[in-house]
């Protein structure tokens, strides 16, 4: 089977998994106690008894709550596939809009932290495997285990105390400067502006970049993201370091490594082109799962740094019993994990030629 056939097969498998996830979501929330429609209507103030009952009746009719289970399932399937997650019962705003705002903060913080943790952990793992048994090996493994064992809220508070309270280098909270929110809403320093220029032939759209705003935009986010990203990077890199170390030590004992050294191949090429390439499959799996689950956010870190992300939003939904948010977040997290595994399967065949598509 060729690469195209394999990719097509994996796409079909992934779509089947998405349908199974939606089905599982539907069954779980169907069996949960309580009435989400009545819970939502209870948050609407100023309604009389008759008005409340009429609103419940109309919403159930609109959502198909009174329909037979097969009809409900088809509507539920259609809504999730079209990203129509309904309204939040706590804020009465579309869940998709709130998720779009929250997921940007999570991707910025968790995405950078996961990327740095993978790069830093793999790089150190290669070094400690090469210097296996030495003092650097012991120190790196010990420090990785220490950071992985420390509570993230404690690391966050220590970082705030040192870099904000004592040194004053970085802000202690939020994802952007406070002056961006003056006057209500978020006034981003947009790095570019658009303008139209009409001519007899056509109307042209111009994109005008503002260098000052670009610097302000990047520095504003970078200063606020430094502390939470650093905390999460230190917390995560130890796992990748230990996994890389274990797989590299095993690969460096293989016969083909001894043959390469006997032929006079440079040690750098042995480590990167031979040992790492053959030891990378577990790393790809671990990295893919980490990137897949990053959309779930980091509840504790987001709370410590008052960061607007998915983790804090999920925690608020748990407290408010916001079922629509539960359904949306569980579905999106599952889809991201499925997509990450799909990408990992493709990378397996690209990186390791021993794997045959079939």
C-alpha positions in Angstrom: 0.0 0.0 0.0 1.4 3.4 -1.0 1.5 6.6 1.0 -1.7 8.0 -0.6 -3.7 4.9 0.2 -2.4 4.9 3.7 -3.3 8.5 4.3 -6.8 8.0 2.8 -7.3 4.9 5.1 -6.1 6.9 8.2 -8.5 9.7 7.3 -11.4 7.3 7.1 -10.4 5.8 10.5 -10.1 9.2 12.0 -13.6 10.2 10.8 -15.0 7.0 12.3 -13.3 7.8 15.6 -14.8 11.3 15.5 -18.3 9.8 15.0 -17.7 7.4 17.9 -16.6 10.3 20.1 -19.8 12.2 19.3 -21.8 9.1 20.0 -20.1 8.6 23.3 -20.6 12.3 24.2 -24.3 12.0 23.3 -24.8 8.9 25.5 -22.9 10.3 28.5 -24.8 13.6 28.6 -28.1 11.9 27.8 -27.7 9.8 30.9 -26.6 12.7 33.1 -29.2 13.8 35.7 -30.8 17.2 35.4 -32.5 19.2 32.6 -30.1 21.5 30.8 -32.9 23.6 29.3 -34.5 24.2 32.7 -31.0 25.0 34.1 -30.5 27.6 31.4 -33.9 29.2 31.7 -33.4 29.5 35.5 -30.6 32.0 34.8 -32.9 34.3 32.9 -34.2 37.0 35.2 -37.5 38.8 35.1 -39.7 36.0 33.8 -43.1 35.0 35.2 -44.1 31.4 35.7 -46.0 31.2 32.4 -43.3 33.0 30.5 -40.7 30.6 31.9 -42.7 27.5 31.0 -43.3 28.9 27.5 -39.6 29.6 27.1 -38.7 26.1 28.2 -41.3 24.6 25.8 -39.9 26.6 22.8 -36.3 25.8 23.6 -37.0 22.1 23.9 -38.8 22.2 20.6 -35.9 24.1 19.0 -33.3 21.7 20.4 -35.4 18.6 19.7 -35.4 17.5 23.4 -38.9 16.0 23.0 -37.9 14.1 19.8 -37.2 10.4 19.8 -33.6 9.5 20.6 -32.6 8.7 17.0 -33.8 12.2 15.9 -32.0 13.8 18.8 -28.8 12.0 17.9 -29.0 13.1 14.3 -29.5 16.7 15.4 -26.7 16.4 18.0 -24.4 14.9 15.4 -25.2 17.7 12.9 -24.6 20.4 15.5 -21.2 19.1 16.7 -19.9 18.5 13.1 -20.9 22.1 12.2 -19.4 23.5 15.4 -22.9 24.7 16.6 -22.4 24.2 20.4 -25.3 26.3 21.5 -25.4 28.9 24.3 -23.5 28.8 27.5 -25.9 28.5 30.4 -23.8 30.7 32.6 -23.0 33.6 30.3 -25.8 33.1 27.7 -23.3 33.7 24.9 -22.5 31.3 22.1 -20.1 28.6 23.3 -18.2 28.7 20.0 -17.4 32.4 20.4 -16.2 32.0 24.0 -14.1 29.0 23.0 -12.5 30.9 20.1 -11.4 33.6 22.6 -10.2 31.1 25.2 -8.4 28.8 22.9 -6.2 31.6 21.6 -4.8 32.1 25.1 -4.3 28.4 25.6 -2.6 27.8 22.3 -0.3 30.7 23.0 0.7 29.5 26.5 0.4 25.7 26.2 1.7 25.6 22.6 4.8 27.5 23.4 5.4 25.6 26.6 5.0 22.2 25.0 7.2 23.2 22.0 10.0 24.4 24.3 9.6 21.4 26.6 10.0 19.0 23.6 13.0 20.8 22.1 14.7 21.3 25.5 14.0 17.8 26.7 15.1 16.0 23.5 18.2 18.1 23.3 19.2 17.4 26.9 18.2 13.8 26.5 20.6 13.3 23.6 23.5 14.9 25.6 22.9 12.9 28.8 22.7 9.7 26.7 26.0 10.5 25.1 27.5 11.3 28.5 25.7 8.4 30.2 26.9 7.7 33.7 28.7 11.0 34.3 27.9 13.9 36.6 26.0 15.8 33.9 23.8 12.8 33.4 23.0 12.6 37.1 22.4 16.3 37.4 20.1 16.5 34.4 18.0 13.5 35.4 17.8 14.7 39.0 16.7 18.3 38.0 14.2 16.9 35.5 12.6 14.7 38.2 12.6 17.6 40.7 10.8 20.0 38.4 8.3 17.3 37.3 7.5 16.6 41.0 7.0 20.2 42.1 3.4 21.6 42.1 2.9 24.0 39.3 1.0 26.5 41.6 4.1 26.6 43.9 6.5 27.1 41.0 4.2 29.8 39.6 4.1 31.7 43.0 7.8 31.5 43.4 8.3 32.8 39.8 5.9 35.7 40.6 7.7 36.5 43.9 11.2 36.6 42.2 10.6 38.1 38.8 7.6 40.4 39.6 7.8 41.3 43.3 11.6 41.4 43.8 13.1 42.1 40.3 10.1 43.7 38.6 11.1 42.2 35.2 7.8 40.7 34.2 4.1 41.2 35.0 2.4 38.8 37.3 -0.9 38.2 35.7 -3.1 38.4 32.5 -2.2 37.7 28.9 -1.8 41.2 27.8 -1.1 44.7 29.2 -3.9 46.3 31.2 -4.0 49.4 29.0 -5.2 47.3 26.1 -8.5 46.9 27.9 -9.2 50.6 28.6 -12.6 51.7 27.5 -14.1 48.2 27.5 -13.2 45.4 25.2 -9.7 44.6 24.0 -7.9 47.3 22.0 -5.2 45.3 20.3 -2.2 47.2 18.8 -3.0 45.7 15.4 0.3 45.2 13.5 -1.3 46.1 10.2 -4.3 48.0 8.8 -6.3 47.4 5.6 -7.3 50.1 3.1 -9.1 50.0 -0.2 -8.1 51.9 -3.3 -10.7 52.2 -6.1 -9.6 52.4 -9.7 -11.6 52.5 -12.9 -10.7 48.8 -13.5 -11.1 47.3 -10.0 -11.0 47.9 -6.2 -7.6 47.0 -4.7 -7.2 45.9 -1.0 -4.0 47.2 0.5 -2.3 45.8 3.6 -0.3 48.4 5.5 2.1 47.2 8.2 2.9 49.3 11.2 6.4 48.4 12.5 5.8 50.1 15.9 2.6 48.2 16.5 4.3 44.9 15.6 7.0 45.4 18.2 4.3 46.5 20.8 2.1 43.5 19.9 4.9 40.9 20.3 6.5 42.5 23.4 3.2 42.9 25.1 2.3 39.2 24.8 5.9 38.0 25.3 6.3 39.8 28.7 3.0 38.3 30.0 3.6 34.9 28.6 7.2 34.5 29.9 6.5 33.4 33.4 3.6 30.9 32.8 5.4 29.4 29.7 8.6 29.0 31.7 6.8 27.3 34.6 5.0 24.8 32.3 8.2 24.2 30.3 10.2 23.3 33.4 7.3 21.1 34.5 7.1 19.2 31.3 10.6 18.9 29.9 11.7 16.2 32.4 9.4 13.6 30.8 10.9 14.2 27.4 14.4 14.2 28.8 14.0 10.8 30.4 12.2 9.3 27.4 14.9 10.5 25.0 17.7 9.3 27.3 16.2 5.8 27.6 15.6 5.4 23.9 18.9 6.9 22.9 20.9 4.7 25.3 19.2 1.6 23.9 19.9 2.8 20.3 23.5 3.6 21.0 24.2 0.0 22.0 23.0 -1.4 18.6 25.4 -3.1 16.2 24.8 -0.5 13.4 26.1 2.2 15.8 29.3 0.3 16.4 29.7 -0.3 12.7 29.2 3.5 12.0 31.9 4.3 14.5 34.2 1.7 13.0 33.8 3.4 9.7 34.8 6.8 11.1 31.5 8.5 11.0 31.4 11.7 13.1 29.9 11.4 16.5 27.4 14.2 15.8 26.1 12.3 12.7 25.9 9.1 14.7 23.8 10.8 17.4 21.4 12.7 15.1 21.2 10.8 11.9 21.5 7.3 13.1 20.6 6.9 16.8 18.0 9.6 17.2 16.2 8.7 13.9 15.7 5.2 15.1 14.8 6.1 18.6 12.4 8.8 17.6 9.1 6.8 17.4 8.3 6.9 21.2 9.2 10.6 21.1 6.8 11.3 18.3 4.0 9.5 20.2 4.7 11.4 23.4 4.9 14.7 21.6 1.8 14.1 19.6 -0.2 13.3 22.7 1.1 16.4 24.5 0.2 18.7 21.6 -3.2 16.9 21.3 -4.1 17.5 24.9 -2.7 21.0 25.1 -6.1 22.5 24.1 -7.5 21.3 27.5 -5.4 24.1 29.1 -3.6 24.1 32.4 -6.2 24.9 35.2 -3.7 25.5 38.0 -1.3 27.6 36.0 -4.0 29.7 34.4 -5.5 30.3 37.8 -2.2 31.4 39.3 -1.4 33.8 36.5 -5.1 34.9 35.8 -4.6 33.6 32.3 -7.7 33.5 30.0 -7.5 29.9 28.7 -9.4 26.7 28.3 -8.4 25.2 31.6 -10.0 28.0 33.7 -13.0 28.0 31.5 -13.6 24.3 32.0 -13.2 24.8 35.8 -15.8 27.5 35.7 -18.1 25.3 33.7 -17.8 22.6 36.3 -18.7 25.0 39.0 -21.7 26.4 37.1 -22.7 23.0 35.7 -22.6 24.4 32.1 -23.4 21.3 30.1 -23.0 22.9 26.7 -19.5 23.9 27.6 -18.7 20.4 28.7 -19.9 18.9 25.5 -18.0 21.3 23.4 -14.7 21.0 25.2 -14.8 17.2 25.4 -15.5 17.0 21.7 -12.8 19.5 20.7 -10.2 17.9 22.9 -11.0 14.5 21.5 -10.8 15.8 17.9 -7.4 17.4 18.6 -6.0 14.1 20.1 -7.3 12.2 17.0 -5.7 14.7 14.7 -2.4 14.5 16.7 -2.4 10.7 16.4 -3.1 10.9 12.7 -0.1 13.2 12.2 2.1 10.9 14.3 1.1 7.9 12.1 2.2 9.8 9.0 5.5 10.9 10.6 6.3 7.3 11.6 6.5 6.2 7.9 8.4 9.4 6.9 11.1 9.2 9.6 11.5 5.4 9.9 11.8 3.6 6.5 11.4 0.3 8.3 7.7 1.0 8.7 5.7 -0.1 5.7 2.3 1.4 4.9 -0.2 -1.4 5.1 
